[in-house]
Amino acid sequence: MEIRNNKIALVTGGSRGLGKDMALNLAKKGLDIVLTYNSKSEEADTVVNEIEKLGQKAVAIQLNVAEVSSFDLFFQKVEIALKDTFGTNKIDFLINNAGVGLHESFATTTTVQFDDLVNIQFKGPFFLTQKALGFMNDGGGIVNISSGLTRFSFPGYATYASMKGAMETLTKYQAKELGARKIRVNIVAPGAIETDFGGGAVRDNEQLNQQIASITALGRVGLPDDIGSVVAFLCTDDAKWVNGQRIEVSGGMNL
């Protein structure tokens, strides 16, 4: 008889792309899932159904991570969902995945573009995690998401990469300050991945795809299922001594 693991992970942006793969891989590890979506509830419901087919419980809740003022209401909904769907009042893991890309040169980036990315990629995860602490069990974990672009540079990603660099620094401070609660905090940095992220350029632009493959040691561009399994690993006891780390998952890009 399988021993059921009732630990719960909250995955932001879990309805599509990398977030969907993270949610499914977490479910395969025996975790139940709360996933968020911004606008596409049908996609979120589809992921919930896939998780349930894997034998785990799941619920989808709308969230715009750019709107910090909405976080109190969001966690009220989380609290209700935890009670009604999972019979508990706490989560164990938080995965700050939701985000958007921006391809714009440093010289032409506008204050509006900059502020949008601050809100989505840094301010949002900063304060969402702060609010989540009251709903987290001790001994759990947080996984933030960065980018290979904090280690190497591609023109056009100055703003995006800077926000991810801020998240990497924040991760170390969170790991230090939350250690007393035995909450581990790590950050996963994907390389270029074939998703609809950034308009699907890596997936759909054959020239760009081949260029990235040529500078990657393993000779191809990343796929969504290259990332989710690493995030899921960090939410298991197998990773109980991994803390405060940046883990790049890029196939050896720009080595």
C-alpha positions in Angstrom: 0.0 0.0 0.0 1.4 3.4 -1.0 2.0 5.8 1.8 0.4 9.1 0.9 2.4 12.3 1.3 0.0 15.0 2.1 2.5 17.9 1.9 1.2 20.8 -0.2 3.0 23.0 -2.7 1.8 26.4 -3.9 3.0 27.0 -7.5 2.4 30.5 -8.9 1.9 30.6 -12.7 1.2 26.8 -12.6 -1.3 26.7 -15.4 1.1 26.7 -18.3 4.8 26.4 -19.4 7.4 25.7 -16.8 4.9 26.2 -13.9 2.7 23.5 -15.3 5.6 21.1 -15.6 6.7 22.0 -12.0 3.1 21.3 -10.7 2.9 17.9 -12.5 6.4 16.8 -11.3 5.5 17.8 -7.7 2.4 15.7 -8.0 4.4 12.8 -9.2 6.5 13.1 -6.0 3.3 12.8 -4.0 2.6 16.4 -3.2 -0.8 18.0 -3.4 -0.9 21.3 -5.3 -2.4 24.8 -5.1 -1.6 26.5 -8.4 -2.3 30.0 -9.5 -3.2 31.4 -12.9 -3.5 35.0 -14.1 -6.2 35.0 -16.7 -6.6 31.5 -18.3 -8.8 29.5 -15.9 -9.5 26.8 -18.5 -5.8 26.0 -18.7 -5.6 25.9 -14.9 -8.5 23.5 -14.7 -6.8 21.2 -17.2 -3.7 21.1 -15.0 -5.9 20.4 -11.9 -7.5 17.5 -13.8 -4.0 16.1 -14.8 -2.8 16.3 -11.2 -5.9 14.5 -10.0 -5.3 11.7 -12.6 -1.9 11.3 -10.9 -3.7 10.6 -7.6 -3.1 13.9 -5.9 -5.4 16.7 -4.9 -5.2 20.1 -6.5 -7.0 23.5 -6.7 -6.5 26.6 -8.9 -6.8 30.1 -7.6 -6.5 33.4 -9.6 -3.6 35.6 -8.8 -1.8 38.6 -10.5 1.6 38.7 -8.7 2.0 42.3 -9.9 -0.8 43.4 -7.6 0.6 43.3 -4.1 -2.6 44.9 -2.7 -4.5 41.7 -3.8 -2.4 39.3 -1.7 -4.5 39.5 1.5 -7.6 38.5 -0.5 -5.7 35.8 -2.3 -4.6 34.2 0.9 -8.1 34.3 2.2 -9.0 32.2 -0.8 -6.0 29.9 -0.2 -7.1 29.5 3.5 -10.6 28.4 2.3 -9.2 26.1 -0.3 -6.8 24.5 2.2 -9.7 23.7 4.5 -12.2 22.6 1.9 -9.9 20.6 -0.4 -7.1 19.4 1.8 -8.5 19.5 5.3 -5.6 21.6 6.6 -4.6 25.2 7.1 -1.0 25.2 6.0 1.2 24.7 2.9 4.7 23.2 3.0 6.3 24.6 -0.2 6.1 27.8 -2.2 7.4 28.0 -5.8 7.6 31.6 -7.1 7.4 30.8 -10.8 4.9 33.3 -12.3 6.5 35.9 -14.5 6.8 37.5 -17.9 9.8 38.2 -20.1 11.0 41.5 -21.7 13.3 41.8 -24.6 14.4 45.5 -24.8 17.8 47.1 -25.0 19.0 48.9 -21.9 19.1 52.2 -23.9 15.4 52.0 -24.9 13.8 50.5 -21.8 11.0 52.7 -20.5 10.1 53.4 -16.9 6.8 51.7 -17.5 8.5 48.5 -18.7 11.0 48.7 -15.8 8.2 49.1 -13.2 6.2 46.3 -14.7 9.1 43.9 -14.3 9.9 45.1 -10.8 6.3 44.4 -9.8 6.1 41.0 -11.4 9.6 39.6 -11.0 10.8 41.1 -7.7 8.3 43.1 -5.6 5.6 40.5 -6.2 7.6 37.4 -5.1 9.1 39.4 -2.2 5.8 40.3 -0.6 3.9 37.2 -1.7 6.5 35.1 0.2 6.3 37.4 3.1 2.5 36.9 3.3 2.9 33.2 2.7 5.1 32.7 5.8 2.0 32.7 8.1 0.5 29.9 6.0 3.7 27.7 5.9 4.6 24.8 8.0 8.1 24.8 9.6 10.5 22.4 7.8 9.2 23.2 4.3 10.8 25.1 1.6 10.7 27.9 -1.0 11.9 27.7 -4.5 12.5 30.9 -6.4 13.1 31.0 -10.2 16.0 32.9 -11.8 17.6 32.7 -15.2 20.8 31.7 -16.8 20.9 35.4 -17.9 22.2 36.4 -14.5 25.5 34.5 -15.2 25.9 35.3 -18.9 24.6 38.2 -21.0 22.5 38.5 -24.1 21.7 41.9 -25.4 18.1 43.0 -24.7 17.7 41.4 -21.2 19.3 44.0 -18.9 16.0 44.7 -17.0 14.8 41.1 -16.8 18.2 39.7 -15.7 18.6 42.5 -13.2 15.3 41.5 -11.5 16.4 37.9 -11.4 19.8 38.9 -9.9 17.8 40.6 -7.2 15.9 37.4 -6.6 19.2 35.5 -6.3 20.4 37.8 -3.6 17.0 37.7 -1.8 17.1 33.9 -1.8 20.3 33.9 0.3 18.8 36.3 2.8 15.6 34.3 3.0 17.6 31.1 3.6 19.5 32.8 6.4 16.6 34.4 8.1 14.1 31.5 7.8 16.7 28.9 8.9 15.3 29.0 12.4 12.1 27.6 11.1 13.9 25.0 9.1 12.5 26.4 5.9 15.0 25.9 3.0 15.2 28.5 0.2 16.8 27.8 -3.1 16.7 29.3 -6.6 16.6 27.5 -9.9 18.0 29.2 -13.0 16.8 27.7 -16.3 18.6 28.3 -19.5 16.7 29.0 -22.7 13.6 26.8 -22.8 11.1 26.0 -25.6 7.9 27.5 -24.2 5.6 30.4 -25.2 7.6 32.6 -22.8 8.7 35.8 -24.5 6.4 35.2 -27.4 7.8 31.7 -28.0 11.0 33.0 -29.6 13.2 30.1 -28.5 10.7 27.6 -29.6 9.5 29.1 -32.9 12.6 30.9 -34.2 14.7 28.2 -35.8 17.8 30.3 -36.2 17.7 31.4 -32.5 17.0 27.8 -31.5 20.0 26.5 -33.4 22.2 29.3 -32.1 21.4 28.4 -28.5 21.9 24.7 -29.1 25.3 25.5 -30.5 26.5 27.1 -27.3 25.0 24.5 -25.0 27.2 21.6 -24.0 24.4 19.0 -24.4 23.7 20.3 -27.9 20.0 21.3 -27.7 17.6 23.9 -26.3 15.9 23.1 -23.0 12.4 21.7 -22.7 9.9 22.4 -20.0 10.3 18.9 -18.5 14.0 19.6 -18.0 13.1 22.1 -15.2 10.1 20.8 -13.3 11.8 17.6 -12.0 14.6 19.7 -10.4 12.1 22.0 -8.7 10.2 18.9 -7.4 13.5 17.4 -6.1 14.1 20.5 -4.0 10.7 19.9 -2.4 11.6 16.4 -1.2 13.6 15.0 1.7 16.3 14.1 -0.8 17.2 17.8 -0.9 17.0 18.3 2.9 20.5 19.7 3.1 20.4 21.9 0.0 19.8 25.5 1.1 20.6 28.9 -0.1 21.8 27.6 -3.5 21.5 28.8 -7.1 21.0 25.7 -9.2 21.4 26.4 -13.0 19.5 24.0 -15.2 20.7 24.9 -18.7 22.4 21.9 -20.2 25.7 23.6 -19.9 25.0 26.8 -21.7 27.9 29.2 -22.3 30.4 27.2 -20.3 
